[in-house]
């Protein structure tokens, strides 16, 4: 497997030093790597479709932030 080279920082993270954030990188069309900026040597790998399902669940499903 090819190691990620171009990590992209989440648009929700701050621009200053010490701001922990989620970063992602793609290797080819079928692998997406995710890592936290405070532990850059540890990352997980997934495919675009499962990641899209997770994000959809977070935004609109049972994982969504409850409204009060």
C-alpha positions in Angstrom: 0.0 0.0 0.0 1.2 3.5 -0.9 1.9 5.8 2.1 -0.1 9.1 2.0 1.9 12.1 1.1 -0.5 15.1 0.9 -2.5 15.3 4.2 -5.3 17.9 4.2 -6.4 19.6 7.4 -10.1 19.8 8.2 -11.7 23.1 7.5 -13.2 23.1 11.0 -9.7 23.2 12.7 -8.1 26.5 13.6 -5.0 27.8 11.8 -2.8 28.3 14.9 -0.2 26.1 16.5 -1.5 23.4 18.9 -4.9 23.1 17.3 -5.7 19.4 17.1 -7.6 18.4 14.0 -8.6 15.7 11.7 -6.5 15.3 8.5 -7.1 13.1 5.5 -5.3 11.9 2.5 -6.1 9.9 -0.6 -3.9 7.2 -2.2 -5.4 6.3 -5.5 -9.1 6.3 -6.1 -10.0 3.7 -3.5 -8.2 4.5 -0.3 -8.7 7.3 2.1 -6.5 7.7 5.2 -7.6 9.6 8.4 -5.4 10.7 11.3 -5.5 13.1 14.2 -2.9 15.9 14.0 -1.7 15.2 17.6 -0.9 11.5 16.7 0.2 11.7 13.0 1.9 8.3 12.9 -1.4 6.5 13.7 -4.0 6.5 11.0 -6.9 4.4 9.7 -7.7 3.5 6.1 -11.1 3.3 4.5 -12.8 3.5 1.1 -14.9 6.5 -0.1 -18.3 4.8 0.1 -18.0 3.7 3.8 -16.6 7.1 4.8 -19.5 8.8 3.0 -22.0 6.6 4.9 -20.3 7.5 8.2 -20.4 11.2 7.5 -24.1 10.9 6.4 -24.9 9.1 9.7 -23.1 11.7 11.7 -24.9 14.6 10.0 -28.4 13.2 9.9 -28.8 9.8 11.6 -28.5 8.4 15.0 -25.0 9.9 15.4 -26.2 13.4 14.8 -26.0 16.0 17.6 -29.4 16.0 19.4 -31.4 19.2 19.1 -32.9 20.7 22.3 
